[in-house]
Amino acid sequence: MPYTVDFKDVSTVGLESSPVADALAGLRANEARYYKNKYDHDFTTTPAQDAPELLEYVNTILKSERDLVIASKPLEVSSFEVDGLRMTYVFYESGLSINVMYSIEDGGKRAVGFKLSDGMEVPEELASSFKFARQKSKLAGTIRGSYFVIKGGY
């Protein structure tokens, strides 16, 4: 069942099994606030098992571009288009959030972003390949993030 993320009253709905559920909910709310303020878009998530095609899309890009396989269980996904970009998100039980930003037009911005919830360790599969910058958020505490540019076509 789809869930419209409320960034004013942060909830762990759909994320309860995460050991960092409150921080992951804050991270998800932080993303929702960004898209609402910048694009007037309501950020909606769906249980991951209800949208296997979105997981497959993200997994294909991770595997093809960087030979990455995420060990954590995916909890929720989101996919939408804003300002010529197709955005796809996966929120994992570990507290990891992955987003794929893919410009619809050729030659536009295309990247994969990683965000770590406050209190989680860097996942083993990312630790040796990525450095994470810190960002403060009222909703999510300290967010650590990294990214890579997508070279292929998906």
C-alpha positions in Angstrom: 0.0 0.0 0.0 1.5 3.4 -1.0 2.5 5.8 1.8 2.8 9.5 1.3 5.7 10.6 3.5 4.9 13.3 6.0 7.9 15.4 6.8 6.1 17.4 9.5 5.1 14.4 11.6 7.9 11.9 10.9 6.7 8.2 11.0 8.5 4.9 10.8 5.6 3.4 8.8 7.1 0.7 6.6 10.6 0.9 8.2 9.8 -0.7 11.6 12.2 -3.7 11.1 15.2 -1.4 10.7 17.6 -1.2 13.7 17.8 2.5 12.9 14.1 3.0 12.0 13.8 6.5 13.5 16.9 7.8 11.7 15.8 6.1 8.5 12.4 7.7 8.8 14.1 11.0 9.3 16.2 10.5 6.2 13.1 9.6 4.2 11.3 12.7 5.5 14.3 14.8 4.6 14.0 13.6 1.0 10.2 14.2 1.1 10.7 17.8 2.3 13.3 18.5 -0.5 10.9 17.3 -3.3 7.9 19.1 -1.8 9.8 22.4 -1.4 11.7 22.3 -4.7 9.2 20.7 -7.1 5.9 20.6 -5.1 6.0 16.8 -5.4 4.5 14.5 -2.7 7.1 11.8 -2.0 5.3 8.5 -1.9 6.8 5.1 -1.1 5.6 1.5 -1.7 6.7 -1.7 0.0 9.7 -3.1 -1.9 8.0 -6.4 -2.5 5.2 -4.7 -4.3 7.5 -3.1 -7.0 10.1 -5.7 -7.9 10.8 -3.9 -11.3 12.1 -0.9 -9.4 14.5 -3.1 -7.3 15.6 -4.8 -10.5 16.3 -1.5 -12.2 18.4 -0.2 -9.3 20.2 -3.6 -8.9 21.0 -3.7 -12.6 22.6 -0.3 -12.5 24.6 -1.1 -9.3 25.8 -4.4 -10.7 26.6 -3.2 -14.2 28.3 0.1 -13.2 30.2 -0.9 -10.1 29.7 -4.6 -9.6 27.8 -3.9 -6.4 25.2 -6.1 -4.7 23.5 -4.6 -1.6 23.3 -7.2 1.2 20.6 -5.5 3.2 16.9 -6.2 2.8 15.0 -3.5 0.7 12.0 -2.2 2.7 10.5 0.6 0.5 10.8 2.0 -3.0 9.7 5.1 -4.8 9.9 6.2 -8.4 8.7 9.5 -10.0 9.6 12.1 -12.6 10.4 15.8 -11.8 11.9 18.4 -14.0 13.1 16.0 -16.7 14.6 13.6 -14.2 13.5 10.0 -13.4 14.1 9.5 -9.7 14.1 6.0 -8.2 14.7 5.4 -4.5 15.3 2.2 -2.4 15.3 2.4 1.4 17.0 -0.6 3.1 16.6 -2.2 6.5 20.3 -1.3 7.4 19.4 2.4 7.1 20.9 2.8 3.7 19.1 4.9 1.0 20.0 4.6 -2.6 18.6 7.0 -5.3 19.1 6.8 -9.0 18.8 10.2 -10.8 18.4 9.6 -14.5 17.9 12.4 -17.0 15.3 11.5 -19.5 17.1 13.4 -22.2 20.4 12.1 -23.5 23.5 14.0 -22.2 21.7 15.0 -19.0 22.7 14.2 -15.4 22.7 10.6 -14.4 24.0 9.4 -11.1 23.5 7.0 -8.2 23.5 8.5 -4.7 24.0 6.7 -1.4 22.9 8.1 2.0 23.5 6.5 5.3 21.1 7.0 8.2 22.5 8.4 11.5 23.9 5.7 13.6 24.5 3.0 10.9 27.9 1.7 9.9 29.1 2.1 6.3 27.9 -1.2 4.5 30.8 -3.5 3.8 30.0 -3.5 0.1 30.5 0.3 -0.1 33.3 0.8 2.5 36.3 0.2 0.2 35.0 2.1 -2.8 33.3 5.3 -1.5 34.1 8.2 0.8 31.1 9.7 2.6 30.6 13.4 3.2 28.6 14.6 6.2 25.5 16.8 6.1 23.4 18.0 9.0 19.6 17.7 8.8 16.9 18.8 11.3 14.9 15.7 10.3 17.6 13.1 10.0 20.5 14.2 12.2 23.8 13.6 10.5 23.5 12.2 7.0 26.5 10.7 5.3 26.4 10.6 1.5 28.3 9.6 -1.6 27.6 9.1 -5.3 28.9 8.0 -8.6 28.1 9.1 -12.2 26.3 6.6 -14.4 28.1 5.9 -17.6 25.8 3.4 -19.3 22.3 3.6 -20.7 19.4 2.2 -18.7 
